Amino acid sequence: MADFPTCYYFVLANEDFTPPRYEPVSDPTANNSGAQALSGINSAAWPWQFKIIADAPLADRPKLVMDFYRENYWNDWYAQLASDDVAKRVLDMAVNTCERTAVKLLQMAVLSLWIGSDTQPEMGVDGIFGPETVAVTNSCIPAAVVTAFQQLRVAHYQKNDANSPYLAELIARAEK
């Protein structure tokens, strides 16, 4: 089953410096011009969580940031995925956009692997993470799911963020 720390550190590498600094920085990607981010936690989107972490001593922040991601993004469905490589990329997309978009792309990626098969699963593309999505995902070869998911993620950014000055960074993130 997917390991939260493995997936979390993959996301953190995309949300903070390497090694992580756990310090507030200006967030130019936020809709709020004065927003800051601390390890990817945006002050406008998560004001009280951001404040608690930013006000904590630096030595306490790594645990607080990890707890934030576990409580606000990780769930039992991620934990049931058989592959860390799949789970960490879906979690990263959920953090970067939203869970529903990430799960829709996962569902599309998995279903694309069954095209032409006589036994294609009857899973919908609804963005709802549940037992059917987990079961169908786990029935596929993880490397194939990762490749299909990465391609769909790149296409998503190219369509939805075509005019963003951060498009190249988003594509690089998707291709990891």
N, C-alpha and C positions, 0 to 999 in steps of 0.2 A: 504494500500500500504506500501511497505517496507520503513523503516525509516533510512535515512543515518546515523545519529549519533549512533543509536543502532548497525548498521552493522560496522561502523567505529571503535567503541570502542572494538568490538569483534576482529577485525583485529589487532588493536593496542595492545591488550593484548598478541597477538602472536608475534608481531614485536618489542616490547619494554619490559622493566621491568615492574613489577607491584608494586607500581604505576609507570607510565611512567616517565622516567628521561629526555627525549628529549635532550640527549647528545650523541655526536659521540663516537662510540666504534669500535674496530677492527672487521672486518667482515670476519671470516675465511671461510665462505661458498662462497665467491665471487671468480670469476675466476681471478681477479686482486689481487695479494698478498698484495698490500698496501691499499686495499679498506677499507673504513669505512662505517658504517651504522648509521643513526640517525633515530630512530623510524621506522626502516625498509627501509629507503630511502638510497640506496647504492650510494656511491660517484662515483663509476665507471659507473654505469648505468644511473645515473641522476646527472651529475657533477654540472651543474649550479644551479639546484634546491637545491641540497645538500648544496652547498656553501652559497646560500642565507639564508637558514634556519640555518646552523651552525654558520654563522656570525651574525645572529640576537640575540638580548638579550634573555636570557633564558625565560623570562616572555612572549615574543612574539612567541616563538616556538610552543606551543600547537595549536594556531590558524593556523600558517603556515603549520604545519604537516597535520592538518585536511583539510585545503584547498588543499594541494598537493594530498591527496587521493581522494578528491571529483573531482578535475580537471583531474586527470590522470587515475582513475579507475572507479569511480561511473559513471553511465549513466542512461538514461531514462528507460532502460529495467530493471535494478535492481529495480528502483523506482516503477515499475509496478507489481513486484512480490507481491503476497498477503501475504506472510509470511516473517517476519524478520528472522525466524530461517533458512529458505532456503536461503534467500538473503545474510545473513552474511557469510554463509559457502561457497557459490559460489564466493562471493567477496574475501574472504580469500584465496581461491584456485587461483583466478586470480592474486592476489598480490604475492602469493608464487610461481606460475609457470607462467601462462599467461592466458589471458581471453579466448582464443580459447580452450585451454585444459579444463579450468573450465566449459565452456559452453558445450563442448562435453560430459563431465562426467555428467553434469546436464541432457542433452538430453538422454543419455543412462540410467540414473537413472529413469527418468520419463517414458521412454518407457518400462523399465523392469516391471513397475507396471501394464502395460496393457497386458502383455503376457497372452494369453489364452482368452482374451476378444474378443467378436465379433466386437467390435467397436474401435479397436486399431487405434490411430491417425496416419496419414501419415506424421509425422514429421521426417525429416532427422536428422542424426547425423553429422552435418557439422561444429559445433563450432561457428555458427553465431547466435548471440543473436538477436532475432526479435520477432514480434508479435505472431508467431506460437509457439515458445518456451515458451513465457510468458503465452499464453492462455492454452497450454497443462499442463504446470507446475501448474498454478493456479487451474486447474480442479482436481488436485490430493490432497490427504490428506497430509498436510505439514510434519507430523511426518514420514510418509512412504517415502516421497521424501528425507528427511534428512537421514534416515537410509540407503536407497539405495545409496545416494550420498556419505556418509561416507565410505561405503563398497568399492565403486569404487575408491574413493580417496586413501584408504589404498592400494588397489591392484595396483593403478598407482605408488605409491611410492615404493612398493615392487618390481615392475618390473623395474622402471626407476632409482631408487636410491638404489638398492640392496647392492652396495658396499660402500655406503656413511656412514661415521662415525656418521651422523646425522639421520640415518633411524629411530631409536627409537623415536626421537623428532618429526620427520615428521609424523609418525604414530599416536603419541599422539595428535598432532595438528589436524590430520584428524578425530580423534575420538571425538573431543570436540563438 
